Each structure stands twice: as structure tokens, then as C-alpha cells.
Amino acid sequence: MAISAAMVKELRESTGAGMMDAKKALEETSGDMEAAVDWLRTKGLAKAAKKSGRIAAEGLVAVAVEGGKGVAVEVNSETDFVAKNEAFQGMVRDIAQVGLTADSTEALAAVQLNGKPVSEVLTDAIAKIGENMTLRRLVTVEGENVVSYVHNAAAPNMGKIGVLVALKGDAAKAQEIGKQIAMHIAATSPASLSEADLDPALVEREKTVLTEQARESGKPEAVIEKMIVGRMSKFFEEVTLLGQKFVINPDVTVAQAAKDAGVEVTAYARVAVGEGIEKKEEDFAAEVAKTLKGA
């Protein structure tokens, strides 16, 4: 029996399943709508889809490095409890490993993992563990040498903050100073590698604020201009990785520390679990009441 788009749409609306899952269910059951619903329920896909609206802002970041390429993969869950689950950790580790073959989050979702697309592996995990999970992002860093670091690791190569640093120069020296610079990045969260890489809108906004502050001093315009130059220079030192004072030795900048070690930092990435996700706050009593009402 031919499976029409209307049939797929009807099954999706009744179960909340994904389009490809709904299509496959109808194909497996020769278009029998009730049997297709049961097929989805048997596979745990309808149950998983119903959880997809729940906010997943916890989880883990896993890092993997191979040759001159490093990836950081963020997989979110609803609770930190799940992030401590060994099965969840194993899945995230495997996703990061196959992430080395992908160049985008969308591509990673389609990569095969243990005979299934990563997206399907996640769906199976949702049904088994009982929480919404999302493959939020894949971040890639490439260079001559790539070093990874995980802050407060929950398991090998995964935790709440993952950092990747690319360096040019001797491999042994790059590994040593690279690890220290990665720890620095985890602690300071720089806005960009250098002044040239900063978002122009951010620079302009900061300059506007500093200009208004300087004018409140009542000083002549010529003096104000010099004040702005000095304050913007200080701003660049504070927010750019290469301009920041190295946390391990504040007497030098990160750029100077790398130079002293005989290497050059060419790129970096810092990925923290849940950053930018608006978490919905509900007190426990309200949550219980909502559950009792069948919400």
C-alpha cells in the first residue's frame, strides 16, 4: 500500500512521533493506522516524542581528538542525575567519537552509530531512560596540533565544560602549554581569540558605553578621546584570549606564554553544558500538583 503524506501527518499528530519514524511505522504495518500506533509504542518512539517538549538543559560535553582535528559534542538531558548514568555517558562518548567524521550538528545526527543514525540512538535512549535528550551541537577545531581539556570531568573526556585548543609548532611543546591554555580558557571564557576576531557589534557597544562614561567626567573632548583609547585597550586585554593575563603566570599574556613555549595558538573552542538555554524554574510542590492534574 502506498503511504501518503496525509497518512504520515495524521500519525505524527496522534503520536507526536518524528516524520521518518511515522513513515517507517506505516510502511511496517502496510498503512494500518492503529497497528502503526502500536508499532511506535512498541519501539518506544511515541513515548519519546511526547517528552520532546520538555526542556533539556543539563547533560554532558564530550571531547575527542584525532590528528589535527578535535570535536566537542554537547548532548543535553533534563536532569543532572541522567548525566551521571553510565549508559548515558557511554552514548555521549560514542557520539563524540563518530563526531570526528562529521562537519555539522545536522550531519552528526545522520552518522551511523552501532548500525543506527545518531538521531535514532538518542530516540532509543529517551524511551529507555525516560527523559528528553537533545543533540545540541557539534563544535570543531582544526590545526597543526589540537589539545583537549574537560573541566571537572564526570568521566574520561567528558564533563560540564569542554575546551579545544589548536596550536602551531612542536607537538610535545604544544601538548604541554596547550593543556595549560585550555585550563585558562575554561576559567576565563574569552570572547574571541584576538581583537581582530571580536564581534564588531560588541566592540561598538563597549566603545559607546565607555565614551558616555568618559564624558560624564566633564573633561575636554581631546582628553576623552585618549581616555577611550586606553579603556578600549584594557577591554581587549580582558576579553581576548591572546590578550588576557595567563592565569598560571599573570606576568605574561597568553600570547606571550605560547611564544615563550615556542608555539602559536591558532584557534580554540569552549563549550559549556546548557549555556544559552533558558531553564524553566518550577518549585517541587507546583510540579507535583501539575502532575496530579494530568498536565
Secondary structure, 3 states (H helix, E strand, C coil): CCCCHHHHHHHHHHHCCCHHHHHHHHHHCCCCHHHHHHHHHHHCHHHHHHCCCCCCCEEEEEEEEECCEEEEEEEEECCHHHHCCHHHHHHHHHHHHHHCCCCCHHHHHHCEECCEEHHHHHHHHHHHHCCCEEEEEEEEEECCEEEEEEECCCECCEECEEEEEEEEECHHHHHHHHHHHHHHHHHHCCCECCHHHCCHHHHHHHHHHHHHHHHCCCCCHHHHHHHHHHHHHHHHHHHECCCCEECCEEEEEHHHHHHHCCEEEEEEEEEECCCCCCCCCCCHHHHHHHHHCCC
